[in-house]
Amino acid sequence: MLNTIVTGSETDKPKLLIAHGLYGSARNWGVIAKRMSEGRQVLSVDMRNHGLSPWFKTQSYHDMADDLAEVIESHGAPMDVVGHSMGGKASMILALKYPYLINKLIVADISPVAYSHTQIQYIKPMRDLDLERVEKRSDADQMLAEQIPEAGIRAFLLQSLDIKEKKWRLNLNTLETEMPKIIGFPETTVAFQGVTLFLSGAESDYVRPEYRPQIKALFPNAKFAKIPGAGHWLHADKPREFEAAMQAFLA
């Protein structure tokens, strides 16, 4: 089963399950989880091949959806679910396959479409990092800067580096092999009738107007909202606004 961080106590409100994106982890969502747990219990998971969860040879969305279903069933269904990016696609497949497990669904800055851009360019720098020379996070940051100039991206990736154990908490081999599946989206003919919010960053282009027909075909009760000043990592760019949008929708 996926590694799961439980925050807060059970209340009369549905539990909230958080599914992170590619190269992320449950720990990335610690602040959001803590604030959301003031009124409900929150479960943040490490997706397969990420964090402290088991490593597998596949990273398909059907597999990830099955992983999430197992967590929900073991902790009490139905739950509210929020998924970001890769986690958002996994949450969509979860809703399409197991609609009875979901109360309300929030899809954060991703659409049920195949994208042409990839995130594979970060795997080689992570793999090439000489972990034996890393004594502190700033050492790794300095070495990664040669290939990844964006400080924010380096900081995000380095959250998955175990300095003490000198290893990445990412199954880089599987993520590289399965990248076509990660940037894609499975074909399906079913629809999720539940209430769904597609919450995106106003400065992101992951949820374009031309994607709305496909979204509405799969999620006919979808609602849309944008967070001003936020990009793809909207929960990190505008955490308070992201939390407020979730609270309003779930209420």
Backbone as CSV, one residue per row, in Angstrom:
resi,resn,N_x,N_y,N_z,CA_x,CA_y,CA_z,C_x,C_y,C_z
1,MET,0.846,-1.203,0.000,0.000,0.000,0.000,0.879,1.250,0.000
2,LEU,0.344,2.336,-0.530,1.078,3.590,-0.577,1.384,4.103,0.825
3,ASN,2.568,4.702,0.979,2.876,5.379,2.229,1.900,6.535,2.405
4,THR,1.278,6.613,3.587,0.216,7.596,3.824,0.488,8.366,5.103
5,ILE,0.425,9.684,5.020,0.548,10.550,6.192,-0.855,11.017,6.574
6,VAL,-1.271,10.696,7.784,-2.610,11.069,8.265,-2.479,12.296,9.158
7,THR,-3.231,13.332,8.830,-3.199,14.585,9.586,-4.590,14.880,10.131
8,GLY,-4.662,15.171,11.428,-5.937,15.524,12.031,-6.757,14.318,12.457
9,SER,-7.872,14.611,13.071,-8.764,13.574,13.584,-10.008,13.453,12.718
10,GLU,-10.655,12.318,12.810,-11.899,12.101,12.069,-12.985,13.043,12.581
11,THR,-13.778,13.570,11.650,-14.913,14.418,11.994,-16.132,13.897,11.234
12,ASP,-17.217,14.662,11.262,-18.398,14.251,10.515,-18.279,14.578,9.031
13,LYS,-17.201,15.273,8.642,-16.963,15.583,7.236,-16.180,14.452,6.575
14,PRO,-16.346,14.268,5.270,-15.563,13.252,4.573,-14.065,13.521,4.715
15,LYS,-13.291,12.473,4.765,-11.839,12.633,4.776,-11.394,13.177,3.424
16,LEU,-10.228,13.818,3.423,-9.665,14.383,2.200,-8.386,13.639,1.838
17,LEU,-8.327,13.121,0.616,-7.143,12.428,0.119,-6.396,13.352,-0.838
18,ILE,-5.081,13.496,-0.654,-4.251,14.344,-1.495,-3.286,13.483,-2.297
19,ALA,-3.296,13.652,-3.625,-2.400,12.918,-4.519,-1.484,13.925,-5.220
20,HIS,-0.201,13.836,-4.963,0.768,14.802,-5.493,1.127,14.526,-6.952
21,GLY,1.919,15.430,-7.525,2.328,15.305,-8.910,3.684,14.639,-9.085
22,LEU,4.150,14.602,-10.328,5.412,13.965,-10.686,6.579,14.584,-9.916
23,TYR,7.453,13.737,-9.400,8.645,14.102,-8.621,8.295,14.691,-7.247
24,GLY,7.021,14.649,-6.865,6.618,15.210,-5.586,6.540,14.151,-4.496
25,SER,5.890,14.515,-3.403,5.703,13.593,-2.288,4.619,14.141,-1.378
26,ALA,4.176,13.315,-0.448,3.182,13.763,0.521,3.711,14.923,1.351
27,ARG,5.010,14.914,1.617,5.612,15.960,2.458,5.476,17.333,1.827
28,ASN,5.451,17.399,0.486,5.293,18.690,-0.189,3.991,19.380,0.203
29,TRP,3.012,18.584,0.620,1.678,19.106,0.904,1.429,19.266,2.406
30,GLY,2.496,19.241,3.204,2.336,19.271,4.652,1.567,20.474,5.179
31,VAL,1.883,21.669,4.671,1.224,22.885,5.159,-0.257,22.882,4.768
32,ILE,-0.536,22.536,3.505,-1.929,22.471,3.048,-2.697,21.435,3.863
33,ALA,-2.086,20.263,4.058,-2.759,19.191,4.807,-3.075,19.633,6.230
34,LYS,-2.130,20.304,6.854,-2.349,20.742,8.242,-3.489,21.738,8.331
35,ARG,-3.535,22.690,7.413,-4.587,23.705,7.456,-5.943,23.103,7.095
36,MET,-5.970,22.187,6.137,-7.233,21.553,5.760,-7.735,20.614,6.849
37,SER,-6.838,20.136,7.716,-7.231,19.171,8.753,-7.920,19.828,9.938
38,GLU,-8.069,21.150,9.919,-8.763,21.826,11.018,-10.231,21.435,11.085
39,GLY,-10.783,20.933,9.950,-12.188,20.547,9.960,-12.446,19.125,9.532
40,ARG,-11.378,18.413,9.156,-11.548,17.042,8.657,-10.202,16.335,8.732
41,GLN,-10.234,15.029,8.615,-8.984,14.271,8.564,-8.456,14.281,7.132
42,VAL,-7.140,14.444,6.998,-6.505,14.534,5.691,-5.487,13.411,5.530
43,LEU,-5.540,12.735,4.399,-4.582,11.678,4.082,-3.757,12.118,2.878
44,SER,-2.454,12.271,3.077,-1.540,12.624,1.993,-0.712,11.391,1.659
45,VAL,-0.693,11.008,0.384,0.012,9.782,0.007,1.259,10.098,-0.814
46,ASP,2.244,9.206,-0.710,3.338,9.162,-1.676,2.867,8.259,-2.806
47,MET,2.829,8.778,-4.018,2.439,7.950,-5.154,3.503,6.862,-5.385
48,ARG,3.132,5.802,-6.102,4.100,4.734,-6.381,5.353,5.315,-7.031
49,ASN,6.491,4.734,-6.668,7.795,5.158,-7.180,8.201,6.553,-6.723
50,HIS,7.553,7.046,-5.675,7.859,8.346,-5.083,7.923,8.206,-3.564
51,GLY,8.709,9.063,-2.935,8.747,9.116,-1.482,9.069,7.786,-0.838
52,LEU,8.258,7.413,0.147,8.474,6.170,0.883,7.551,5.045,0.420
53,SER,6.859,5.250,-0.688,5.977,4.208,-1.213,6.781,3.161,-1.992
54,PRO,6.186,1.983,-2.198,6.884,0.911,-2.922,7.235,1.315,-4.347
55,TRP,8.285,0.696,-4.860,8.706,0.885,-6.242,8.145,-0.241,-7.104
56,PHE,7.667,0.146,-8.272,7.138,-0.810,-9.244,7.738,-0.522,-10.612
57,LYS,7.501,-1.410,-11.549,8.023,-1.230,-12.896,7.046,-0.473,-13.795
58,THR,5.897,-0.110,-13.255,4.905,0.614,-14.051,4.498,1.905,-13.348
59,GLN,4.045,2.866,-14.168,3.537,4.132,-13.645,2.303,4.540,-14.446
60,SER,1.475,3.543,-14.777,0.276,3.833,-15.564,-0.787,4.460,-14.669
61,TYR,-1.713,5.191,-15.288,-2.764,5.838,-14.505,-3.768,4.844,-13.943
62,HIS,-3.957,3.736,-14.607,-4.828,2.703,-14.039,-4.194,2.112,-12.787
63,ASP,-2.880,1.899,-12.812,-2.187,1.389,-11.624,-2.244,2.399,-10.490
64,MET,-2.003,3.669,-10.810,-2.035,4.696,-9.772,-3.442,4.859,-9.196
65,ALA,-4.455,4.755,-10.049,-5.837,4.839,-9.567,-6.157,3.680,-8.639
66,ASP,-5.680,2.492,-8.984,-5.892,1.324,-8.123,-5.203,1.515,-6.773
67,ASP,-4.006,2.129,-6.791,-3.303,2.418,-5.534,-4.144,3.328,-4.643
68,LEU,-4.695,4.383,-5.239,-5.503,5.330,-4.472,-6.779,4.673,-3.960
69,ALA,-7.369,3.827,-4.776,-8.582,3.121,-4.348,-8.304,2.253,-3.127
70,GLU,-7.146,1.608,-3.120,-6.782,0.758,-1.983,-6.675,1.578,-0.698
71,VAL,-6.097,2.766,-0.795,-5.971,3.633,0.375,-7.343,4.065,0.880
72,ILE,-8.199,4.491,-0.042,-9.539,4.941,0.353,-10.320,3.812,1.007
73,GLU,-10.285,2.649,0.401,-11.051,1.515,0.937,-10.545,1.097,2.308
74,SER,-9.255,1.261,2.555,-8.698,0.849,3.840,-8.943,1.874,4.944
75,HIS,-9.221,3.144,4.566,-9.417,4.184,5.568,-10.861,4.661,5.664
76,GLY,-11.722,4.179,4.760,-13.134,4.530,4.850,-13.632,5.391,3.713
77,ALA,-14.411,4.806,2.840,-14.983,5.520,1.687,-16.383,6.034,2.023
78,PRO,-16.868,7.028,1.284,-16.160,7.773,0.238,-15.351,8.923,0.828
79,MET,-14.423,9.451,0.041,-13.599,10.578,0.450,-13.683,11.691,-0.585
80,ASP,-13.369,12.904,-0.145,-13.076,13.975,-1.084,-11.640,13.756,-1.556
81,VAL,-11.370,14.079,-2.804,-10.046,13.815,-3.374,-9.552,15.049,-4.112
82,VAL,-8.293,15.410,-3.876,-7.633,16.447,-4.652,-6.348,15.859,-5.228
83,GLY,-6.161,16.048,-6.520,-4.961,15.549,-7.173,-4.347,16.634,-8.030
84,HIS,-3.032,16.778,-7.938,-2.325,17.803,-8.709,-1.510,17.169,-9.815
85,SER,-1.628,17.697,-11.025,-0.803,17.278,-12.163,-0.910,15.772,-12.383
86,MET,0.180,15.018,-12.261,0.095,13.560,-12.408,-0.917,12.974,-11.431
87,GLY,-0.928,13.480,-10.203,-1.901,13.021,-9.222,-3.316,13.386,-9.608
88,GLY,-3.465,14.494,-10.353,-4.782,14.874,-10.847,-5.295,13.912,-11.903
89,LYS,-4.405,13.488,-12.799,-4.799,12.506,-13.807,-5.140,11.168,-13.147
90,ALA,-4.332,10.769,-12.159,-4.621,9.528,-11.436,-5.963,9.616,-10.723
91,SER,-6.265,10.790,-10.157,-7.539,10.986,-9.461,-8.719,10.950,-10.427
92,MET,-8.510,11.452,-11.643,-9.574,11.393,-12.643,-9.887,9.949,-13.025
93,ILE,-8.842,9.163,-13.244,-9.065,7.746,-13.570,-9.701,7.028,-12.384
94,LEU,-9.293,7.390,-11.165,-9.922,6.844,-9.964,-11.421,7.115,-9.983
95,ALA,-11.797,8.352,-10.298,-13.215,8.718,-10.322,-13.969,7.979,-11.416
96,LEU,-13.339,7.793,-12.562,-13.988,7.111,-13.676,-14.139,5.616,-13.425
97,LYS,-13.167,5.018,-12.721,-13.206,3.578,-12.440,-14.000,3.250,-11.191
98,TYR,-13.859,4.092,-10.168,-14.461,3.803,-8.861,-15.241,5.019,-8.360
99,PRO,-16.289,5.421,-9.047,-17.012,6.641,-8.657,-17.597,6.581,-7.252
100,TYR,-17.884,5.382,-6.771,-18.482,5.227,-5.442,-17.498,5.526,-4.312
101,LEU,-16.218,5.659,-4.650,-15.210,5.944,-3.625,-15.010,7.439,-3.401
102,ILE,-15.609,8.256,-4.274,-15.341,9.691,-4.245,-16.606,10.480,-3.936
103,ASN,-16.470,11.416,-3.014,-17.550,12.345,-2.708,-17.452,13.546,-3.646
104,LYS,-16.428,14.360,-3.501,-16.156,15.468,-4.405,-14.716,15.362,-4.900
105,LEU,-14.488,15.826,-6.134,-13.171,15.716,-6.755,-12.648,17.089,-7.139
106,ILE,-11.388,17.354,-6.787,-10.702,18.576,-7.202,-9.494,18.173,-8.042
107,VAL,-9.460,18.657,-9.269,-8.343,18.382,-10.177,-7.531,19.667,-10.300
108,ALA,-6.297,19.632,-9.828,-5.471,20.834,-9.761,-4.527,20.939,-10.953
109,ASP,-4.827,21.868,-11.827,-4.002,22.284,-12.960,-3.546,21.146,-13.873
110,ILE,-4.502,20.389,-14.348,-4.231,19.332,-15.328,-5.538,19.007,-16.037
111,SER,-5.436,18.513,-17.249,-6.613,18.137,-18.042,-6.505,16.670,-18.449
112,PRO,-7.619,16.038,-18.800,-7.589,14.629,-19.220,-7.183,14.487,-20.687
113,VAL,-5.989,14.995,-20.999,-5.482,14.972,-22.369,-4.017,14.553,-22.342
114,ALA,-3.495,14.206,-23.522,-2.066,13.918,-23.669,-1.350,15.232,-23.959
115,TYR,-0.237,15.451,-23.285,0.547,16.665,-23.481,1.787,16.353,-24.320
116,SER,2.234,17.357,-25.045,3.433,17.168,-25.872,4.712,17.451,-25.097
117,HIS,4.622,18.312,-24.068,5.824,18.610,-23.295,6.030,17.552,-22.231
118,THR,7.276,17.301,-21.912,7.634,16.247,-20.978,8.477,16.813,-19.846
119,GLN,8.586,16.082,-18.774,9.427,16.468,-17.642,10.625,15.534,-17.508
120,ILE,10.934,14.828,-18.592,12.002,13.830,-18.537,13.383,14.476,-18.430
121,GLN,13.478,15.773,-18.782,14.783,16.429,-18.805,15.425,16.543,-17.424
122,TYR,14.638,16.346,-16.367,15.193,16.462,-15.020,15.775,15.145,-14.499
123,ILE,15.498,14.049,-15.194,15.951,12.755,-14.700,17.461,12.606,-14.820
124,LYS,18.025,12.989,-15.956,19.470,12.846,-16.140,20.261,13.649,-15.107
125,PRO,19.941,14.930,-14.861,20.676,15.659,-13.823,20.585,14.996,-12.444
126,MET,19.410,14.477,-12.105,19.284,13.796,-10.815,20.117,12.521,-10.785
127,ARG,20.087,11.777,-11.879,20.847,10.533,-11.949,22.359,10.797,-11.942
128,ASP,22.770,11.907,-12.588,24.199,12.225,-12.693,24.770,12.823,-11.414
129,LEU,23.920,13.231,-10.494,24.399,13.868,-9.268,25.291,12.906,-8.485
130,ASP,26.491,13.351,-8.157,27.444,12.527,-7.393,27.065,12.588,-5.917
131,LEU,26.262,11.633,-5.498,25.716,11.666,-4.140,26.788,11.502,-3.067
132,GLU,27.919,10.902,-3.421,28.995,10.736,-2.446,29.620,12.077,-2.067
133,ARG,29.451,13.073,-2.915,30.003,14.405,-2.637,29.007,15.303,-1.930
134,VAL,27.799,14.794,-1.715,26.745,15.604,-1.105,26.734,15.400,0.408
135,GLU,27.062,16.452,1.130,27.015,16.410,2.589,25.834,17.206,3.131
136,LYS,25.386,18.175,2.370,24.228,18.980,2.754,23.479,19.373,1.491
137,ARG,22.243,19.836,1.666,21.380,20.098,0.523,21.968,21.165,-0.400
138,SER,22.672,22.128,0.177,23.258,23.183,-0.648,24.322,22.627,-1.590
139,ASP,24.993,21.555,-1.197,25.966,20.918,-2.095,25.258,20.394,-3.342
140,ALA,24.162,19.689,-3.125,23.406,19.136,-4.245,22.827,20.240,-5.106
141,ASP,22.356,21.306,-4.468,21.780,22.420,-5.212,22.819,23.051,-6.128
142,GLN,24.009,23.228,-5.620,25.078,23.836,-6.413,25.451,22.964,-7.605
143,MET,25.496,21.653,-7.401,25.852,20.745,-8.490,24.735,20.661,-9.536
144,LEU,23.485,20.648,-9.078,22.366,20.575,-10.022,22.223,21.846,-10.846
145,ALA,22.704,22.974,-10.301,22.540,24.261,-10.980,23.199,24.278,-12.348
146,GLU,24.202,23.425,-12.545,24.883,23.384,-13.836,23.937,22.937,-14.949
147,GLN,22.967,22.067,-14.618,22.045,21.553,-15.623,20.614,22.042,-15.448
148,ILE,20.290,22.492,-14.223,18.937,23.004,-13.949,19.079,24.411,-13.386
149,PRO,18.995,25.439,-14.222,19.233,26.807,-13.752,18.124,27.366,-12.862
150,GLU,16.901,26.811,-12.961,15.779,27.360,-12.188,15.867,26.930,-10.719
151,ALA,16.074,27.907,-9.830,16.236,27.609,-8.406,14.994,26.952,-7.814
152,GLY,13.818,27.388,-8.247,12.583,26.826,-7.703,12.417,25.357,-8.050
153,ILE,12.777,24.988,-9.281,12.678,23.587,-9.688,13.684,22.741,-8.920
154,ARG,14.909,23.265,-8.740,15.913,22.524,-7.962,15.425,22.305,-6.531
155,ALA,14.867,23.324,-5.933,14.388,23.210,-4.554,13.290,22.160,-4.449
156,PHE,12.405,22.129,-5.454,11.331,21.144,-5.462,11.884,19.732,-5.586
157,LEU,12.784,19.517,-6.535,13.350,18.183,-6.748,14.139,17.712,-5.531
158,LEU,14.848,18.629,-4.898,15.716,18.246,-3.777,14.936,17.836,-2.539
159,GLN,13.637,18.097,-2.519,12.831,17.599,-1.408,12.748,16.077,-1.435
160,SER,13.049,15.475,-2.588,13.019,14.018,-2.706,14.404,13.393,-2.585
161,LEU,15.396,14.169,-2.158,16.737,13.633,-1.964,16.956,13.324,-0.493
162,ASP,17.299,12.082,-0.204,17.619,11.657,1.157,19.114,11.863,1.364
163,ILE,19.470,12.957,2.029,20.875,13.299,2.213,21.594,12.245,3.041
164,LYS,20.973,11.815,4.119,21.603,10.851,5.022,21.870,9.523,4.333
165,GLU,20.870,9.018,3.611,21.010,7.730,2.930,21.679,7.855,1.565
166,LYS,21.887,9.102,1.126,22.527,9.374,-0.170,21.815,8.645,-1.308
167,LYS,20.521,8.917,-1.410,19.736,8.319,-2.492,18.527,9.199,-2.774
168,TRP,18.022,9.058,-3.996,16.784,9.722,-4.372,15.596,8.866,-3.946
169,ARG,14.590,9.505,-3.417,13.350,8.795,-3.102,12.422,8.854,-4.318
170,LEU,12.999,8.579,-5.448,12.289,8.539,-6.725,12.846,7.372,-7.523
171,ASN,11.982,6.581,-8.101,12.414,5.476,-8.962,12.654,6.057,-10.358
172,LEU,13.833,6.637,-10.546,14.129,7.367,-11.775,14.042,6.481,-13.007
173,ASN,14.438,5.221,-12.888,14.414,4.326,-14.046,12.990,4.106,-14.548
174,THR,12.085,3.791,-13.632,10.695,3.569,-14.036,10.049,4.856,-14.534
175,LEU,10.299,5.975,-13.864,9.704,7.243,-14.286,10.176,7.628,-15.688
176,GLU,11.428,7.326,-15.994,11.941,7.608,-17.334,11.272,6.707,-18.369
177,THR,11.210,5.420,-18.075,10.624,4.457,-19.020,9.144,4.726,-19.244
178,GLU,8.443,5.112,-18.190,6.992,5.282,-18.243,6.551,6.710,-18.566
179,MET,7.500,7.595,-18.897,7.134,8.993,-19.147,6.069,9.149,-20.231
180,PRO,6.075,8.363,-21.314,4.987,8.507,-22.296,3.605,8.289,-21.690
181,LYS,3.488,7.374,-20.728,2.211,7.158,-20.058,1.869,8.328,-19.142
182,ILE,2.889,8.885,-18.501,2.661,9.966,-17.545,2.157,11.220,-18.248
183,ILE,2.733,11.546,-19.408,2.281,12.748,-20.114,1.028,12.478,-20.943
184,GLY,0.655,11.217,-21.071,-0.546,10.857,-21.812,-1.762,10.765,-20.908
185,PHE,-2.830,10.199,-21.454,-4.042,9.952,-20.671,-4.787,8.787,-21.318
186,PRO,-5.214,7.802,-20.525,-5.864,6.613,-21.090,-7.172,6.945,-21.806
187,GLU,-7.444,6.222,-22.868,-8.727,6.371,-23.548,-9.822,5.738,-22.697
188,THR,-10.961,6.410,-22.635,-12.078,5.900,-21.843,-13.390,6.428,-22.409
189,THR,-14.438,5.690,-22.200,-15.757,6.103,-22.689,-16.738,6.343,-21.553
190,VAL,-16.302,6.129,-20.319,-17.188,6.340,-19.177,-17.075,7.786,-18.703
191,ALA,-18.039,8.204,-17.890,-18.039,9.560,-17.351,-18.287,9.516,-15.848
192,PHE,-17.756,10.502,-15.140,-17.967,10.642,-13.704,-19.034,11.712,-13.491
193,GLN,-20.137,11.321,-12.869,-21.262,12.233,-12.698,-21.146,13.099,-11.450
194,GLY,-20.152,12.833,-10.629,-20.002,13.596,-9.397,-19.551,15.031,-9.640
195,VAL,-19.678,15.847,-8.602,-19.277,17.249,-8.691,-17.755,17.334,-8.716
196,THR,-17.214,18.045,-9.702,-15.774,18.124,-9.890,-15.358,19.569,-10.122
197,LEU,-14.267,19.975,-9.489,-13.701,21.311,-9.690,-12.353,21.188,-10.393
198,PHE,-12.235,21.850,-11.538,-10.949,21.963,-12.218,-10.359,23.313,-11.814
199,LEU,-9.403,23.256,-10.898,-8.805,24.454,-10.314,-7.416,24.646,-10.917
200,SER,-7.214,25.761,-11.597,-5.951,25.954,-12.301,-5.308,27.282,-11.951
201,GLY,-4.020,27.384,-12.265,-3.301,28.637,-12.105,-3.550,29.521,-13.311
202,ALA,-3.827,30.782,-13.077,-4.139,31.694,-14.183,-2.967,31.859,-15.137
203,GLU,-1.741,31.627,-14.657,-0.557,31.777,-15.491,-0.087,30.447,-16.082
204,SER,-0.878,29.401,-15.895,-0.543,28.086,-16.435,-1.353,27.821,-17.702
205,ASP,-0.814,26.971,-18.575,-1.540,26.628,-19.800,-1.931,25.154,-19.841
206,TYR,-2.016,24.517,-18.682,-2.358,23.099,-18.630,-3.864,22.843,-18.787
207,VAL,-4.682,23.855,-18.519,-6.137,23.705,-18.668,-6.613,24.767,-19.650
208,ARG,-6.498,24.460,-20.925,-6.824,25.420,-21.979,-8.313,25.361,-22.338
209,PRO,-8.839,26.457,-22.894,-10.250,26.455,-23.304,-10.581,25.331,-24.288
210,GLU,-9.639,24.996,-25.177,-9.918,23.940,-26.158,-10.005,22.551,-25.539
211,TYR,-9.585,22.418,-24.274,-9.687,21.125,-23.590,-11.056,20.932,-22.931
212,ARG,-11.855,21.975,-22.860,-13.121,21.891,-22.114,-14.098,20.864,-22.676
213,PRO,-14.209,20.701,-23.999,-15.116,19.657,-24.493,-14.747,18.263,-23.989
214,GLN,-13.454,17.954,-23.960,-13.018,16.650,-23.456,-13.278,16.538,-21.958
215,ILE,-13.036,17.618,-21.226,-13.305,17.615,-19.783,-14.787,17.395,-19.521
216,LYS,-15.637,18.117,-20.238,-17.072,18.018,-20.030,-17.627,16.660,-20.460
217,ALA,-16.984,16.032,-21.439,-17.436,14.708,-21.871,-17.222,13.679,-20.768
218,LEU,-16.122,13.809,-20.043,-15.799,12.851,-18.979,-16.347,13.283,-17.625
219,PHE,-16.450,14.596,-17.431,-16.904,15.144,-16.143,-17.994,16.187,-16.418
220,PRO,-19.202,15.725,-16.740,-20.276,16.642,-17.167,-20.671,17.675,-16.120
221,ASN,-20.391,17.408,-14.848,-20.726,18.366,-13.797,-19.520,19.177,-13.342
222,ALA,-18.536,19.293,-14.229,-17.312,20.015,-13.887,-17.558,21.510,-13.739
223,LYS,-16.887,22.097,-12.754,-16.844,23.542,-12.575,-15.386,23.968,-12.764
224,PHE,-15.182,25.235,-13.091,-13.838,25.724,-13.379,-13.541,26.975,-12.564
225,ALA,-12.300,27.062,-12.092,-11.864,28.253,-11.362,-10.367,28.438,-11.580
226,LYS,-9.929,29.689,-11.545,-8.510,30.016,-11.705,-8.026,30.827,-10.514
227,ILE,-6.772,30.622,-10.149,-6.161,31.385,-9.073,-5.216,32.411,-9.686
228,PRO,-5.524,33.704,-9.569,-4.670,34.741,-10.161,-3.244,34.686,-9.607
229,GLY,-2.287,34.895,-10.489,-0.895,34.954,-10.067,-0.242,33.618,-9.827
230,ALA,-0.961,32.526,-10.079,-0.420,31.186,-9.837,-0.100,30.494,-11.150
231,GLY,0.957,29.699,-11.136,1.319,28.884,-12.284,0.891,27.448,-12.075
232,HIS,1.651,26.528,-12.671,1.282,25.113,-12.587,1.331,24.606,-11.148
233,TRP,2.333,25.055,-10.369,2.430,24.643,-8.967,1.623,25.626,-8.116
234,LEU,0.326,25.676,-8.389,-0.536,26.695,-7.786,-0.613,26.571,-6.268
235,HIS,-0.505,25.360,-5.742,-0.583,25.174,-4.289,0.657,25.719,-3.586
236,ALA,1.773,25.822,-4.321,2.993,26.398,-3.756,3.066,27.897,-4.035
237,ASP,2.567,28.319,-5.214,2.600,29.736,-5.578,1.650,30.562,-4.721
238,LYS,0.437,30.041,-4.535,-0.602,30.765,-3.793,-1.296,29.809,-2.815
239,PRO,-0.591,29.372,-1.770,-1.158,28.349,-0.878,-2.438,28.775,-0.170
240,ARG,-2.509,30.022,0.294,-3.714,30.470,1.007,-4.918,30.535,0.075
241,GLU,-4.690,31.038,-1.136,-5.771,31.122,-2.106,-6.210,29.723,-2.549
242,PHE,-5.244,28.833,-2.693,-5.550,27.453,-3.069,-6.388,26.788,-1.982
243,GLU,-5.988,26.981,-0.747,-6.735,26.409,0.377,-8.145,26.979,0.450
244,ALA,-8.267,28.285,0.253,-9.584,28.922,0.324,-10.507,28.397,-0.767
245,ALA,-9.950,28.179,-1.972,-10.768,27.655,-3.066,-11.239,26.231,-2.759
246,MET,-10.352,25.431,-2.181,-10.747,24.079,-1.803,-11.813,24.080,-0.731
247,GLN,-11.611,24.909,0.284,-12.582,24.969,1.387,-13.958,25.366,0.880
248,ALA,-14.012,26.362,0.005,-15.288,26.847,-0.513,-15.986,25.753,-1.323
249,PHE,-15.222,25.046,-2.156,-15.819,24.003,-2.995,-16.296,22.827,-2.159
250,LEU,-15.484,22.410,-1.210,-15.836,21.227,-0.408,-16.988,21.541,0.558
251,ALA,-17.161,22.813,0.890,-18.254,23.187,1.799,-19.586,23.228,1.071
